[in-house]
Amino acid sequence: MTIEIRSVASWRAHLGKALLAAALIIAFPALAQKASAPSEGKEYTVVMSNMDYGATPPGLKVGDTIVWVNHDTVMHSVTARDHSFDLRLNPGKSGKLTLSQPGKIAFYCLFHPTMRGTLNVAAK
């Protein structure tokens, strides 16, 4: 049977290395996730009232979200002419649309064709 006796300094050095290794093991997944997570976009609100869309926000980018709010007493939609989105909202309801592509996107209401607008979306 062999008994190894180490000095206090040696023991502290090994403990320090072990604690550092444990801290890195715990912290690394969180750091990796944070580095790979896409940055969140901004959130804007557009209100539909009096049979019209409110002003579309300037400076939209891919990843931004628009909250569409229907303050009218009839159903409305926010439908892209290129068919990339179609959001239908009952009276008093709201819905979110996250922008996924850049470009000039024309939209209209399926139920009220005179309601229309354009989203100008820049790349990130």
N, C-alpha and C positions, 0 to 999 in steps of 0.2 A: 504494500500500500504506500502510495506516494502522496505526500501533502505538499502542496505548493503554497508558499507564502509570498505574497506580493506587497510591495510598499503601498502606502496610502496614495502617493502621487500616481503610481501606475493604475491603481484602482479607479481614481478620479478620472484619469485620461480615458479609460475604457468606458466608464459611465457617461462621460461627456459625448463620446462618439456614438454610443447607443442612443442617447437622448436626441442627438442631432438626426440620426437615421430615422428614429420614430417620428420626429417632427416633419421630416421630408416626406415620409410615407403618408402621413395624414394630410399634409398641405398640398402635395403634388396633384391629386385628382381635382381639388378645388381650383387650383391655378390653371390646370389644363382646360377645365370646363369654362372658366372665365375667359381664357384666351381664345377659345374656339367659338364661343357664343356670339351670334351676330348682334351688332348694336341695335338697340330698340329704336324704332322710328317715333316720330311725334304723333300726337292724336289731335284731330280737328273735329269740329262739329258743323254740320250743315243742316239747317232746319227747313222743312217743307211747310209752307203755310200760304194761304190765299191762292192755292193752285199754282205755286211757283217754288222753284228751288232757291234757297238762299245762295249768297255768293260762294263760289268755290274758292278754297284757300289757295293763296299763292305759295310758290316754293315747295310744292309737294315732291316727295322723293319715294323711290321704291322702299317699302318697309313701313311707310307711314300708314296710319289708320284713320279713316273717316267714320265718324258716328253720324248716321243719317237719322233725323228725328222727324216724324210725321205729326205735325200739329193740326192738320186738316181733319175734317170729319169723314173723309173718303179714303179708300185705299190708294196707295201710290207705289210705284216701283222706281228703282234706279237700275236701269238696264243698259249695258254697254252695246253700242252698235256693232262692235266686233265680237259680241257674245262672250267676252271674257268674264263678265259678272252679271248677275241678275238678282237684285235684292228687292223683296216685296214686303211692304210695311202696311199693316192695318192702322186705322186711325189711333193716334195716341201712342204708337209703338216706335221703337228705335231699333236700329241694327248697325253692326260694324262691318266695315269693308277694309281689309288690309291690301294696300297696293302692291302688286307683285311684278308689274312690268312697266318699263319706262315708255314714254310716248305721249301723244296727244290722243286722249280717249274720249270720244263723243258718247254721251249717254242721254236717255230720255225716259219718260214714264210710259209704260205699256198702255195704261188706262187713259192717259191724257197726253196725246202726242205733241201738244203745243208746249208741254214742259220738257225742256232740254237744256243741256249744258255741256261743258268740256272740262276734263281734268288734264292739266299739263303736268306730267310726272317725269322727273329727272331720275337718272340712275343714281345709285348711292354715292 
